[in-house]
Amino acid sequence: MYLQSAIPRQRYFTQAQVRALDAVALSTGWPGSELMERAGLAAWQLLCRLWPQARRLAIVLGPGNNGGDGWVLARWAHHHGLQVDVQATVEHWTGVAAEVAARAEAAGLRAQGLDPQGLRQADVVVDAVLGSGSRGAPHGAVLAAITAILDCGRPVLALDLPSGVDADRGGLYGQHAVHATATLSFIAAKRGLYTGAAAAHAGAVWVDDLGVELDAEIVAQAAVRDILPPSWPARARDAHKGQHGHVLVLGGNEGMPGAALLCARAAARSGAGWVSLASRPATLAALANRTPEVMGRVISHPDAIIAALQRADVCALGPGLGQDAWACEIFAAVRASGLPCVVDADALRLLAEQPQPWPQAVLTPHPGEAAALLASDTAALQADRFAAVSALHQRYAATVVLKGNGSLVCGPAGMALCRAGNPGMASAGMGDALAGLLAALLAQGLPAQAAAEAAVFIHAHSADRCAQRQGERGLLASDIIEAWQEELNPCNVDLMR
């Protein structure tokens, strides 16, 4: 059964866990080649679904079982009258792959060496070079095959995973990996295909369980789960603003008003009872014209910071905060207050300079900020986003949102992944909007991790809806802020009773 990547309803597995599921299926008496036959047939069915007009295929086979899957697909395509160009990085296969290769050859198929020109002439190229058993940077004939697929300019269907991708950690094994149009993951969803560079190389990810029943013990070991749509109870008819929390946004230093204004507007649009912005006079002067519903409070000395904190339920600290003496005073006062706090942007940089646990905080770093918090570098962090977000949670005793392609949330309830979102979100202000939304959900009583997961989901799904209507290029954070009331109010009809 196919599950498209936009439908978040599953857990995510390591490659070792998928191999364990494979072994359980074989231990129940399946013939040795049965899984391979099912994988090749599933790939053929998906190819027909995605490219029904395709008449010429180029299938690039690797040395292992992934090559065997490709042989089965080649046999089905040949049987249905397609022109099939089989190219291989080896001359012989072993084990089960040799069995299915012999069946394909008996049907009239022959494998040739790598032919880049043949790839460019195909309607669809199938990447069956490296599967989930591969490790390390590709080299030799395998690297040449990956390079040829990258250069062919044709749609690519990757079997199990794009060759060269690390499907455990979300990175790449070397400098080169196949860029797939679509990837068919066999048996279960491999976690690395949904985040970081690996997700960018995987394209649209589909999953086929091949009829393998998921062993309950192995499923329980899958540490990463989907972020699901939040559910919201209807508000009582006699509700008042004091019941829905007071968010205090702290930021907007001299010359940096926009981030704090976006954060405050986002909090106001997210159901908080009231929102205050404590900032510099110039930022507050712009506030009345932008969002008059938000209250302004000038912060010019430490006593004013403490007075503002005493009236708040939740803080959003960091958007446009800066790192000067004024910023450091605010940062220290918030830390001392013990208030629940969303820590973003410049506040994360200040925290990296004073790395101490902050249990009341929800940290929302992008990869560069996360690397600073771990005294690492961005490339190393992006190579294993799962380990990074777990390390941040452990080091700071906080709930953590690691933003980026396939955002991750890690907290006391474990780790969760968001598959929604799009490249249009790669623009200024998106993180400020998320911080305001998250702070508002905390103010309304959601526990830290539940609020973080709900905010990430609403933010990303709202961005996807905006992109569907108006495209990704030119998508603004303010567009998303205005759109996410639909996510926050899914029961509008009921509210009209």
C-alpha positions as CSV (number, residue, x, y, z in Angstrom):
1,M,0.0,0.0,0.0
2,Y,1.4,3.4,-1.0
3,L,1.8,6.2,1.5
4,Q,2.7,9.5,-0.2
5,S,5.1,11.7,1.8
6,A,2.5,14.4,2.3
7,I,0.3,12.1,4.5
8,P,1.9,12.0,8.0
9,R,0.8,8.7,9.6
10,Q,3.9,6.6,10.2
11,R,7.0,5.9,12.2
12,Y,10.5,6.1,10.8
13,F,13.0,3.3,10.9
14,T,16.8,2.9,10.7
15,Q,18.1,0.7,8.0
16,A,19.1,-1.9,10.6
17,Q,15.5,-2.0,11.8
18,V,14.2,-2.4,8.2
19,R,16.7,-5.3,7.7
20,A,15.3,-6.9,10.9
21,L,11.8,-6.6,9.5
22,D,13.1,-8.3,6.3
23,A,14.6,-11.1,8.3
24,V,11.4,-11.7,10.3
25,A,9.5,-12.1,7.0
26,L,12.1,-14.5,5.6
27,S,12.0,-16.5,8.9
28,T,8.3,-17.2,8.4
29,G,9.0,-19.3,5.3
30,W,9.0,-16.9,2.4
31,P,11.1,-18.1,-0.6
32,G,14.4,-16.3,-0.7
33,S,13.6,-14.3,-3.8
34,E,10.0,-13.4,-2.8
35,L,10.8,-10.0,-1.3
36,M,12.9,-9.1,-4.3
37,E,10.1,-10.1,-6.7
38,R,7.7,-8.1,-4.7
39,A,10.0,-5.1,-4.6
40,G,10.5,-5.1,-8.4
41,L,6.8,-5.5,-9.0
42,A,6.0,-2.6,-6.6
43,A,8.6,-0.4,-8.4
44,W,7.0,-1.3,-11.8
45,Q,3.6,-0.4,-10.5
46,L,4.8,3.0,-9.1
47,L,6.6,3.8,-12.3
48,C,3.4,3.2,-14.3
49,R,1.5,5.4,-11.9
50,L,4.0,8.3,-12.1
51,W,5.0,8.0,-15.7
52,P,2.2,6.3,-17.6
53,Q,3.5,7.5,-21.0
54,A,7.0,6.2,-20.6
55,R,8.1,3.8,-23.4
56,R,11.8,3.6,-22.9
57,L,13.5,2.8,-19.6
58,A,17.2,2.8,-18.6
59,I,17.8,0.8,-15.5
60,V,21.2,1.1,-13.8
61,L,22.0,-2.0,-11.7
62,G,24.4,-2.2,-8.8
63,P,26.2,-5.3,-7.4
64,G,23.8,-6.2,-4.5
65,N,20.2,-6.9,-3.9
66,N,19.2,-3.4,-5.1
67,G,20.5,-4.6,-8.5
68,G,18.2,-7.6,-8.1
69,D,15.2,-5.4,-7.5
70,G,16.1,-3.6,-10.7
71,W,16.3,-6.8,-12.7
72,V,12.7,-7.7,-11.6
73,L,11.5,-4.2,-12.7
74,A,13.3,-4.7,-16.0
75,R,11.6,-8.0,-16.6
76,W,8.1,-6.5,-15.9
77,A,8.8,-3.6,-18.2
78,H,10.0,-5.8,-20.9
79,H,7.0,-8.1,-20.5
80,H,4.7,-5.1,-21.1
81,G,6.5,-4.1,-24.3
82,L,8.7,-1.2,-23.1
83,Q,12.2,-0.8,-24.5
84,V,14.5,-1.6,-21.6
85,D,18.1,-0.6,-21.5
86,V,19.8,-2.5,-18.7
87,Q,23.2,-1.0,-17.6
88,A,25.3,-2.6,-14.9
89,T,28.2,-1.7,-12.7
90,V,29.2,-5.5,-12.4
91,E,29.1,-8.5,-14.7
92,H,27.8,-11.1,-12.2
93,W,25.5,-11.2,-9.2
94,T,25.4,-13.5,-6.3
95,G,22.7,-15.1,-4.1
96,V,19.1,-14.1,-4.6
97,A,20.1,-11.4,-7.1
98,A,21.7,-14.0,-9.3
99,E,18.4,-15.9,-9.3
100,V,16.3,-13.0,-10.5
101,A,19.0,-12.0,-13.0
102,A,18.8,-15.4,-14.6
103,R,15.0,-15.1,-14.9
104,A,15.4,-11.7,-16.6
105,E,18.0,-13.1,-19.0
106,A,15.8,-16.1,-19.8
107,A,13.1,-13.5,-20.7
108,G,15.5,-12.0,-23.3
109,L,17.2,-9.2,-21.3
110,R,20.9,-8.5,-21.3
111,A,22.9,-6.1,-19.2
112,Q,25.5,-3.8,-20.8
113,G,28.1,-1.6,-19.3
114,L,27.4,2.0,-18.3
115,D,26.2,4.1,-21.3
116,P,25.6,7.8,-20.4
117,Q,24.2,8.5,-23.8
118,G,21.6,5.7,-23.3
119,L,20.5,7.3,-20.1
120,R,19.9,10.6,-21.8
121,Q,17.7,8.9,-24.4
122,A,15.4,7.2,-21.8
123,D,12.0,8.5,-20.7
124,V,12.8,7.4,-17.1
125,V,16.0,6.3,-15.5
126,V,15.8,3.8,-12.6
127,D,18.5,4.0,-9.9
128,A,19.0,0.4,-8.7
129,V,22.7,0.9,-7.8
130,L,23.0,1.1,-4.1
131,G,20.4,0.0,-1.5
132,S,20.1,0.0,2.3
133,G,23.1,-2.3,2.7
134,S,25.5,0.3,1.3
135,R,27.9,2.3,3.5
136,G,30.7,4.8,2.8
137,A,31.4,7.2,-0.1
138,P,30.8,5.7,-3.5
139,H,33.8,5.0,-5.7
140,G,34.9,3.3,-8.9
141,A,32.1,2.0,-11.2
142,V,29.4,2.9,-8.7
143,L,30.6,6.5,-8.5
144,A,30.7,6.6,-12.3
145,A,27.1,5.3,-12.4
146,I,25.9,7.9,-9.9
147,T,27.6,10.7,-11.9
148,A,26.0,9.5,-15.2
149,I,22.6,9.5,-13.6
150,L,23.2,13.0,-12.2
151,D,24.2,14.2,-15.6
152,C,21.4,12.5,-17.7
153,G,18.7,15.2,-17.3
154,R,15.9,12.6,-17.1
155,P,13.3,11.8,-14.4
156,V,14.8,9.3,-11.9
157,L,13.0,6.6,-9.9
158,A,15.3,5.5,-7.0
159,L,14.7,2.0,-5.6
160,D,14.8,1.8,-1.8
161,L,17.0,5.0,-1.6
162,P,18.9,7.3,-3.9
163,S,22.4,5.9,-4.4
164,G,24.9,7.8,-2.2
165,V,22.3,8.9,0.4
166,D,22.6,8.1,4.1
167,A,19.1,6.9,4.9
168,D,19.9,6.6,8.6
169,R,21.3,10.1,9.3
170,G,19.8,12.3,6.6
171,G,23.1,13.3,5.0
172,L,25.2,12.0,2.1
173,Y,28.0,9.4,2.2
174,G,30.3,11.4,-0.1
175,Q,30.2,14.4,-2.4
176,H,27.9,12.8,-4.9
177,A,24.5,11.2,-4.6
178,V,21.6,10.6,-7.1
179,H,19.0,13.3,-7.2
180,A,15.8,11.3,-7.6
181,T,12.4,12.6,-8.8
182,A,10.8,9.9,-6.7
183,T,12.0,7.3,-4.3
184,L,10.3,4.0,-3.4
185,S,11.3,2.9,0.1
186,F,10.7,-0.8,0.6
187,I,9.1,-2.4,3.7
188,A,9.1,0.8,5.9
189,A,9.9,4.5,5.9
190,K,13.6,5.0,6.3
191,R,14.1,8.0,8.6
192,G,17.0,9.7,6.8
193,L,15.0,10.1,3.6
194,Y,12.8,12.8,5.2
195,T,15.3,15.3,6.5
196,G,18.3,17.3,5.5
197,A,20.3,16.8,2.3
198,A,19.0,13.2,1.9
199,A,15.4,14.5,1.7
200,A,16.5,16.9,-1.0
201,H,17.9,14.0,-3.0
202,A,15.0,11.7,-2.5
203,G,12.3,13.7,-4.2
204,A,8.8,12.5,-3.5
205,V,9.1,9.5,-1.1
206,W,6.7,6.6,-1.4
207,V,6.6,3.5,0.8
208,D,5.5,0.0,-0.1
209,D,5.5,-2.6,2.8
210,L,5.7,-5.5,0.3
211,G,3.2,-7.4,2.4
212,V,5.6,-7.6,5.3
213,E,3.9,-7.3,8.7
214,L,5.6,-4.9,11.0
215,D,6.9,-6.8,14.0
216,A,5.6,-5.0,17.1
217,E,8.9,-5.3,19.0
218,I,10.9,-3.7,16.1
219,V,8.2,-1.0,15.6
220,A,8.6,-0.1,19.3
221,Q,12.3,0.5,18.7
222,A,11.6,3.1,16.0
223,A,12.5,6.2,17.9
224,V,11.2,8.8,15.4
225,R,7.5,9.4,14.7
226,D,5.4,11.7,12.7
227,I,4.2,15.1,13.9
228,L,0.5,14.7,13.6
229,P,-2.1,17.4,13.1
230,P,-3.1,19.0,16.5
231,S,-6.7,18.9,17.7
232,W,-8.2,21.9,19.3
233,P,-11.2,21.9,21.7
234,A,-13.8,24.6,21.2
235,R,-13.5,27.6,23.5
236,A,-16.1,28.1,26.1
237,R,-18.7,30.7,25.2
238,D,-17.8,32.7,28.3
239,A,-14.1,32.7,27.6
240,H,-12.1,35.8,28.3
241,K,-8.5,36.9,27.3
242,G,-7.1,36.2,30.7
243,Q,-7.7,32.5,30.2
244,H,-5.5,32.3,27.1
245,G,-2.3,33.6,28.3
246,H,0.0,36.6,28.0
247,V,2.9,36.4,25.6
248,L,5.8,38.8,26.1
249,V,8.0,39.3,23.1
250,L,11.5,40.6,23.9
251,G,13.6,41.9,21.0
252,G,13.7,44.5,18.3
253,N,16.9,46.2,19.2
254,E,18.0,49.4,17.4
255,G,17.9,48.9,13.6
256,M,16.2,45.5,13.9
257,P,12.5,46.1,14.4
258,G,11.1,43.7,11.8
259,A,11.8,40.4,13.5
260,A,10.2,41.4,16.8
261,L,7.2,42.9,15.0
262,L,6.6,39.7,13.0
263,C,7.0,37.5,16.2
264,A,4.4,39.6,18.1
265,R,2.0,39.6,15.2
266,A,2.4,35.8,14.9
267,A,1.6,35.4,18.6
268,A,-1.5,37.6,18.3
269,R,-2.7,35.6,15.3
270,S,-2.3,32.3,17.2
271,G,-4.9,32.6,20.0
272,A,-2.9,34.2,22.9
273,G,-5.2,36.2,25.2
274,W,-2.9,39.2,24.8
275,V,0.6,39.9,23.5
276,S,3.1,42.5,24.6
277,L,6.2,43.7,22.9
278,A,9.0,45.0,25.2
279,S,11.5,46.8,23.0
280,R,13.3,50.0,22.0
281,P,11.3,53.2,21.4
282,A,11.8,53.1,17.6
283,T,10.5,49.6,17.3
284,L,7.4,50.4,19.4
285,A,6.7,53.4,17.2
286,A,6.3,51.1,14.3
287,L,4.1,48.7,16.3
288,A,1.0,50.9,16.4
289,N,0.9,51.0,12.6
290,R,1.6,47.4,12.1
291,T,-0.3,45.5,14.9
292,P,-2.3,47.9,17.2
293,E,-3.7,44.8,19.1
294,V,-0.2,44.2,20.6
295,M,0.8,46.3,23.6
296,G,4.1,48.1,23.7
297,R,6.5,48.5,26.6
298,V,9.7,50.5,26.4
299,I,12.7,48.7,27.9
300,S,15.3,51.2,28.8
301,H,16.7,49.9,32.2
302,P,16.7,46.6,34.1
303,D,13.7,47.4,36.3
304,A,11.5,47.8,33.3
305,I,12.5,44.3,32.2
306,I,11.6,42.8,35.5
307,A,8.2,44.5,35.6
308,A,7.4,43.3,32.1
309,L,8.3,39.7,33.0
310,Q,6.1,39.8,36.1
311,R,3.0,40.3,34.0
312,A,3.8,37.6,31.4
313,D,3.0,33.9,31.3
314,V,5.4,33.0,28.4
315,C,8.3,34.8,26.8
316,A,9.5,34.8,23.2
317,L,13.1,35.9,23.4
318,G,15.5,36.7,20.6
319,P,13.9,38.1,17.4
320,G,16.0,41.1,16.6
321,L,17.5,41.1,20.1
322,G,21.1,41.8,19.2
323,Q,24.0,40.9,21.4
324,D,24.9,44.2,23.0
325,A,24.7,45.2,26.6
326,W,20.9,45.9,26.4
327,A,20.4,42.4,24.9
328,C,22.5,40.7,27.5
329,E,20.6,42.4,30.4
330,I,17.3,41.2,28.9
331,F,18.7,37.7,28.3
332,A,19.9,37.4,31.9
333,A,16.6,38.7,33.4
334,V,14.6,36.1,31.4
335,R,16.9,33.3,32.4
336,A,16.5,34.3,36.1
337,S,12.7,34.7,35.9
338,G,12.0,31.0,35.4
339,L,9.2,31.7,32.9
340,P,8.5,29.3,30.1
341,C,10.4,30.7,27.1
342,V,10.8,30.3,23.4
343,V,14.5,31.0,22.7
344,D,15.3,32.0,19.1
345,A,17.7,33.9,16.9
346,D,20.1,36.2,18.9
347,A,19.1,34.7,22.2
348,L,20.5,31.3,20.9
349,R,23.8,32.9,20.2
350,L,23.9,34.3,23.7
351,L,23.0,30.9,25.1
352,A,25.9,29.4,23.1
353,E,28.3,31.7,24.9
354,Q,26.8,30.6,28.3
355,P,25.8,27.0,27.7
356,Q,23.8,25.9,30.7
357,P,20.7,23.8,31.0
358,W,17.4,25.7,30.6
359,P,14.5,23.3,31.3
360,Q,11.8,26.0,30.9
361,A,12.9,26.8,27.4
362,V,12.0,25.6,23.9
363,L,15.0,26.2,21.7
364,T,14.3,26.8,18.0
365,P,17.7,26.9,16.2
366,H,18.4,26.7,12.5
367,P,21.4,24.5,11.6
368,G,24.0,27.3,12.0
369,E,22.6,28.3,15.5
370,A,22.4,24.6,16.5
371,A,26.1,24.1,15.5
372,A,27.0,27.1,17.7
373,L,25.1,25.6,20.6
374,L,27.0,22.3,20.2
375,A,30.3,24.0,19.5
376,S,30.3,22.1,16.2
377,D,30.1,23.2,12.6
378,T,27.1,23.2,10.3
379,A,28.3,20.6,7.9
380,A,28.9,18.1,10.7
381,L,25.5,18.8,12.2
382,Q,23.7,18.4,8.9
383,A,25.4,15.1,8.4
384,D,23.4,13.6,11.3
385,R,20.4,15.8,12.2
386,F,18.9,13.1,14.5
387,A,22.0,12.9,16.6
388,A,22.3,16.7,16.7
389,V,18.7,17.4,18.0
390,S,19.1,14.6,20.6
391,A,22.4,16.1,21.7
392,L,20.8,19.6,22.0
393,H,18.0,18.2,24.1
394,Q,20.4,16.4,26.4
395,R,22.9,19.3,26.8
396,Y,20.3,22.0,27.5
397,A,17.5,19.9,29.2
398,A,15.1,21.7,26.9
399,T,12.6,20.9,24.2
400,V,14.4,21.5,20.9
401,V,13.1,22.3,17.4
402,L,15.9,21.8,14.8
403,K,14.6,23.8,11.8
404,G,15.3,23.0,8.2
405,N,14.2,20.5,5.5
406,G,12.4,17.9,7.6
407,S,12.3,19.8,10.9
408,L,12.8,17.7,14.0
409,V,11.4,18.1,17.5
410,C,13.1,16.4,20.5
411,G,11.9,16.5,24.1
412,P,10.7,14.3,27.0
413,A,8.2,12.6,24.7
414,G,10.9,11.5,22.2
415,M,11.7,12.6,18.7
416,A,9.2,13.6,16.0
417,L,9.7,14.7,12.3
418,C,7.7,17.0,10.1
419,R,7.5,16.2,6.4
420,A,5.6,19.3,5.4
421,G,7.1,22.6,4.3
422,N,8.7,23.8,1.1
423,P,11.6,25.8,-0.3
424,G,9.5,29.0,-0.3
425,M,10.1,29.1,3.5
426,A,13.8,29.8,2.9
427,S,13.2,33.5,3.4
428,A,13.7,36.1,6.2
429,G,11.2,36.1,9.1
430,M,10.0,32.5,8.9
431,G,11.7,31.7,12.2
432,D,10.3,34.8,13.9
433,A,6.8,33.8,12.9
434,L,7.4,30.2,14.3
435,A,8.6,31.6,17.6
436,G,5.5,33.8,18.0
437,L,3.2,30.9,17.2
438,L,5.0,28.5,19.6
439,A,4.9,31.1,22.4
440,A,1.2,31.6,21.9
441,L,0.5,27.8,22.1
442,L,2.5,27.6,25.3
443,A,0.6,30.5,26.7
444,Q,-2.7,28.7,26.0
445,G,-1.6,25.8,28.2
446,L,0.0,23.2,25.9
447,P,3.0,21.4,27.3
448,A,6.3,22.3,25.8
449,Q,6.8,19.4,23.4
450,A,3.1,19.4,22.3
451,A,3.3,23.1,21.7
452,A,6.5,22.7,19.7
453,E,5.1,19.9,17.5
454,A,1.8,21.7,16.9
455,A,3.6,25.0,16.0
456,V,6.0,23.2,13.5
457,F,3.0,21.4,11.9
458,I,0.8,24.5,11.6
459,H,3.7,26.6,10.3
460,A,4.7,24.1,7.6
461,H,1.3,23.1,6.5
462,S,0.2,26.8,6.2
463,A,3.3,27.4,4.1
464,D,2.3,24.5,1.8
465,R,-1.2,25.8,1.4
466,C,0.2,29.3,0.6
467,A,2.6,27.8,-1.9
468,Q,-0.1,25.9,-3.7
469,R,-2.1,29.1,-4.2
470,Q,0.6,31.5,-5.0
471,G,3.9,29.6,-5.6
472,E,7.0,29.2,-3.6
473,R,9.1,32.1,-4.8
474,G,8.1,35.3,-3.1
475,L,6.4,33.5,-0.1
476,L,6.6,35.8,2.9
477,A,6.4,35.0,6.6
478,S,3.5,37.4,6.9
479,D,1.6,35.4,4.2
480,I,1.9,32.3,6.4
481,I,0.9,34.2,9.6
482,E,-2.3,35.3,7.9
483,A,-3.0,31.8,6.6
484,W,-2.6,29.6,9.7
485,Q,-5.9,30.5,11.4
486,E,-7.4,27.8,9.1
487,E,-5.1,25.3,10.9
488,L,-6.0,26.7,14.3
489,N,-9.7,26.7,13.7
490,P,-10.7,23.5,12.0
491,C,-14.1,23.4,13.6
492,N,-15.5,26.8,12.5
493,V,-18.8,25.2,11.5
494,D,-19.3,23.8,15.0
495,L,-18.5,27.2,16.4
496,M,-21.5,28.8,14.6
497,R,-24.0,26.6,16.3
